[in-house]
Amino acid sequence: MSKVSMMGTITCQDGKADEMAAVLASMVEAARDEPGVEIYSYHRGEGNAFSFFALMTDEESMQKHGQSEAMQAAMAEFGPLMAEPPQMSPATPIAAIGFDL
């Protein structure tokens, strides 16, 4: 089985970047105990922009991601802060430094 990654961008509403950063941090904590999660990270860019990167052990782990109660609660807070739908792109990693493929 191949590992699966997800990369994306998120734009929050004006004046909500600090609140979004706190919600994204809670989403990372909620994902910590999900099976198959190897890397789950958010990154703050300029203005209202955030980037996302996740690495899962397989497609099944990616599909099951977000189903825990803790993740569902964090995601409920996430939606109202967005300025537009997140742009997410699944991929299969082919080369990396810092994690095993």
Backbone torsions as a table, in degrees:
resi	resn	phi	psi	omega
1	MET	NA	141.7	178.1
2	SER	-91.5	145.9	172.2
3	LYS	-69.5	158.4	-177.9
4	VAL	-126.8	136.0	176.1
5	SER	-118.8	161.5	176.4
6	MET	-139.0	130.4	177.0
7	MET	-124.9	147.8	-179.7
8	GLY	-167.1	174.0	176.3
9	THR	-128.9	147.3	-179.3
10	ILE	-133.3	135.7	175.2
11	THR	-120.2	125.4	179.3
12	CYS	-97.8	168.7	178.7
13	GLN	-68.3	153.0	177.0
14	ASP	-55.4	137.0	178.6
15	GLY	78.9	3.2	-176.5
16	LYS	-112.7	7.5	-174.2
17	ALA	-62.7	-42.0	179.7
18	ASP	-66.5	-40.8	177.7
19	GLU	-64.7	-41.2	177.8
20	MET	-62.7	-42.5	179.4
21	ALA	-58.9	-40.5	179.3
22	ALA	-66.8	-40.9	178.8
23	VAL	-66.5	-41.7	178.9
24	LEU	-64.0	-37.4	176.2
25	ALA	-62.6	-38.5	178.4
26	SER	-69.2	-30.8	176.7
27	MET	-68.0	-37.3	176.6
28	VAL	-62.6	-44.7	178.8
29	GLU	-62.6	-39.7	179.7
30	ALA	-65.7	-32.2	-179.4
31	ALA	-81.0	-14.4	-174.7
32	ARG	-53.9	-38.2	-175.9
33	ASP	-98.3	5.3	178.8
34	GLU	-73.6	132.9	177.5
35	PRO	-61.2	137.4	175.3
36	GLY	87.5	-4.9	179.2
37	VAL	-82.6	117.9	177.5
38	GLU	-101.4	-43.6	176.7
39	ILE	-135.8	135.2	178.1
40	TYR	-147.4	107.4	-170.9
41	SER	-143.3	146.9	172.2
42	TYR	-120.7	150.1	-175.8
43	HIS	-137.0	131.5	-179.0
44	ARG	-88.5	128.1	177.1
45	GLY	-102.8	-152.1	179.4
46	GLU	-80.8	147.6	175.4
47	GLY	60.6	-121.3	-176.2
48	ASN	-102.5	15.5	-174.1
49	ALA	-95.6	138.2	174.5
50	PHE	-131.7	148.9	175.5
51	SER	-117.3	156.6	-176.2
52	PHE	-133.3	140.7	171.8
53	PHE	-142.7	131.7	175.4
54	ALA	-135.2	148.3	173.9
55	LEU	-131.0	125.1	179.8
56	MET	-117.7	154.2	-178.0
57	THR	-65.6	-28.6	-178.4
58	ASP	-164.7	175.4	-178.3
59	GLU	-63.2	-37.7	179.7
60	GLU	-60.6	-41.7	177.6
61	SER	-62.7	-40.4	179.1
62	MET	-64.5	-41.9	-178.5
63	GLN	-67.9	-33.1	-179.5
64	LYS	-84.6	-11.5	-179.0
65	HIS	-56.6	137.4	174.4
66	GLY	89.1	5.2	-176.8
67	GLN	-92.0	-8.1	179.7
68	SER	-72.6	157.7	177.8
69	GLU	-60.5	-41.1	-179.0
70	ALA	-63.4	-41.6	179.8
71	MET	-70.2	-39.3	178.4
72	GLN	-61.2	-40.9	178.8
73	ALA	-65.2	-43.2	179.2
74	ALA	-65.2	-40.5	-178.8
75	MET	-68.0	-29.2	177.6
76	ALA	-64.8	-32.7	177.6
77	GLU	-78.3	-27.3	-176.0
78	PHE	-68.5	-47.4	-174.4
79	GLY	-53.8	-50.3	-176.9
80	PRO	-65.9	-15.0	-179.2
81	LEU	-88.2	-14.7	-175.0
82	MET	-75.3	144.1	175.1
83	ALA	-87.3	-23.8	-178.7
84	GLU	-158.8	164.9	178.8
85	PRO	-60.5	144.6	177.6
86	PRO	-65.7	150.0	176.9
87	GLN	-104.5	107.6	-176.6
88	MET	-117.7	141.8	-179.9
89	SER	-132.1	115.1	174.8
90	PRO	-76.0	153.2	180.0
91	ALA	-155.1	168.0	172.5
92	THR	-114.5	117.4	-179.6
93	PRO	-64.7	141.9	-179.3
94	ILE	-118.2	-23.4	178.6
95	ALA	-156.9	143.0	-177.9
96	ALA	-160.8	154.7	166.0
97	ILE	-115.7	132.1	176.6
98	GLY	109.0	-14.8	173.2
99	PHE	-153.2	151.1	-178.6
100	ASP	-82.4	141.9	174.6
101	LEU	-98.1	NA	NA
